[in-house]
Amino acid sequence: MVIDMGTFFSRPPALPTDMGELRTIMAADRTLMAWVRTSLSMLSFGFTIYKFLQGIAAQTPLPHPNSPRQVGLFLTGMGIAAIVLGTISYWTTLSDLQRTEHFRIGRPVLAMALLMSLAGIALFISMATRLV
């Protein structure tokens, strides 16, 4: 049995050759970047509101002392949900395109979305356990 090392180590092309599929991939990239941008806004706004209300609560007692954390956790959770749903939608779109022409699915925007998802989860856990 002879193994052709050229085909064994060959990688699929980075992008499809069909211009329609290429435009669809670029549109999916832009859509995922918009999800990442929206998620980052929710994460940062949730953290900012949490710290701002926590600072106010330290000076004057609030009627509901857990409200800063609850508001921050809600916005942070929404940011995580947004980026996870956007990533799932992106992956589904690329998987559907993969059926017609084989290309590499690993894209930089996908790596950034996964990194932001992990950062959001870490922020949520640190807020929930009051590490920040």
C-alpha positions in Angstrom: 0.0 0.0 0.0 1.5 3.3 -1.1 0.4 6.5 0.5 0.7 9.7 -1.6 2.2 12.1 0.9 1.1 15.1 -1.4 -2.6 14.3 -0.8 -2.0 13.2 2.8 -0.6 16.6 3.8 -2.7 18.8 1.4 -5.0 21.2 3.1 -8.3 22.4 1.6 -8.2 25.8 0.0 -8.7 28.8 2.3 -11.7 30.0 0.4 -14.1 28.7 -2.2 -13.6 29.5 -5.8 -17.3 30.4 -6.4 -17.7 34.2 -6.1 -21.3 33.8 -4.6 -20.0 31.6 -1.9 -17.1 33.9 -1.3 -19.5 36.8 -0.8 -21.6 34.8 1.5 -18.6 33.9 3.7 -17.5 37.6 3.8 -21.1 38.6 4.8 -21.1 35.9 7.5 -17.7 37.3 8.7 -19.2 40.8 8.9 -22.2 39.5 10.7 -20.2 37.7 13.3 -18.0 40.8 13.8 -21.2 42.7 14.5 -22.3 40.1 17.0 -18.8 40.4 18.7 -19.1 44.2 18.7 -22.6 44.1 20.3 -21.5 41.4 22.8 -18.5 43.4 23.8 -20.7 46.4 24.3 -23.0 44.5 26.6 -20.2 42.9 28.5 -18.4 46.2 29.1 -21.7 48.1 29.9 -22.7 45.3 32.3 -19.3 45.5 34.1 -19.4 49.3 34.2 -22.9 49.5 35.6 -22.0 46.8 38.2 -18.9 48.8 39.4 -20.8 52.2 39.2 -23.7 51.0 41.2 -21.4 49.1 43.6 -19.6 52.4 44.2 -22.9 54.2 44.9 -24.0 51.4 47.2 -20.7 51.8 49.2 -21.6 55.5 49.9 -25.3 55.2 50.5 -27.3 52.1 51.2 -29.5 50.9 48.4 -33.0 49.6 49.0 -31.9 46.3 47.2 -28.2 45.7 48.0 -27.8 43.0 45.4 -29.2 45.0 42.6 -25.8 46.2 41.2 -24.6 42.6 40.9 -27.9 41.5 39.4 -27.9 44.2 36.8 -24.3 43.5 35.9 -24.8 39.8 35.7 -27.9 40.2 33.5 -26.1 42.4 31.0 -23.0 40.2 31.0 -25.1 37.1 30.5 -26.9 38.8 27.6 -23.5 39.6 26.1 -22.4 36.0 26.4 -25.7 34.7 25.0 -25.3 37.2 22.0 -21.8 36.0 21.1 -22.6 32.3 21.5 -25.8 32.6 19.3 -23.8 34.6 16.7 -21.0 32.0 16.7 -23.5 29.2 16.3 -25.2 31.0 13.4 -21.8 31.7 11.8 -20.8 28.0 12.2 -24.1 26.8 10.7 -23.7 29.1 7.7 -20.1 27.9 7.0 -21.1 24.3 7.5 -23.9 24.7 5.0 -21.5 26.2 2.4 -19.1 23.4 3.1 -21.5 21.0 1.6 -21.2 22.5 -1.9 -17.4 23.2 -2.0 -14.7 22.2 0.5 -12.7 25.0 2.1 -11.1 25.7 5.5 -13.6 26.8 8.1 -11.0 28.2 10.5 -11.3 31.9 10.1 -9.8 34.7 12.3 -13.2 36.1 13.2 -14.2 32.7 14.5 -11.1 32.6 16.7 -11.9 36.1 18.0 -15.5 35.2 18.8 -14.4 32.1 20.7 -11.8 34.2 22.6 -14.4 36.8 23.5 -16.8 34.1 24.6 -14.2 32.7 27.1 -13.5 36.2 28.3 -17.2 36.9 28.8 -17.6 33.7 30.7 -14.6 34.6 32.9 -16.1 38.0 33.6 -19.5 36.5 34.5 -17.9 34.0 36.9 -15.8 36.7 38.5 -18.8 39.0 39.0 -21.0 36.1 40.3 -18.4 35.1 42.8 -17.5 38.7 43.6 -13.9 38.5 42.6 -14.0 42.0 41.0 
